[in-house]
Amino acid sequence: MKLTYPLLLNAKPQDKPYKLRDRDSMHLRVSVSGSKVWKFDYRLDGKDCSHTPWAIP
């Protein structure tokens, strides 16, 4: 799915946290409270890792 600016701004909280995925392991996580955080998932030495470069207030 192509993540556009209006899509990101209009992402509303739901009963459970959910992810809006773009590509290459990047996604926007929308929490139950409505906060939005960019996440980058990767593997390092066979372990799943996640990096949070920034949050959207």
N, C-alpha and C positions, 0 to 999 in steps of 0.2 A: 504494500500500500504506500502511495506517495503521501508523505506528511506535509501538508500545507499549513501556512500560518493560521488561517481561519479555523482549520480543523483542530489545531492545537489549542487555540483560545477557547473554542466551544466545547472542548472535552469536559464533560460533566461527571461528578462523582457517582458511583453506583454502589450497590450493596457490598461488593467485594472490590479490592484493588484490581486494576487491569492494566494491560500494556497496549500501547499503540506502536507497532513495529514498523520500522522503515526497511532497512537492509543492513547487511554487514554487522549484525549483532547490536545495533543501536536501537533503543526504544525509549518511549516516554511512558513513565509509570504514573498513573493517576490514582491517588489514594482515596479512601472513603471520605476523608475530610475535604478533598478537592485539591490538595497540593499536587504539583506536577514536578517530576524529577527526571532528568535525562540519565540514562544508564547505558553503560557499554559492557557487554558480557564477553569474556575471553577465557581461554584455557592456558594455564601456566604449570608446567611440570605435571600434566595430567589431572590437575585440579580445576574445577570451575571457579572463576573469579568474576567479580563485578567492580566496575569503577563508576563513580558518580562525578562527572565533570562539572555540572552546574544544576541549579534548581530554578524553576520559574516561580516567582512570587505570586 
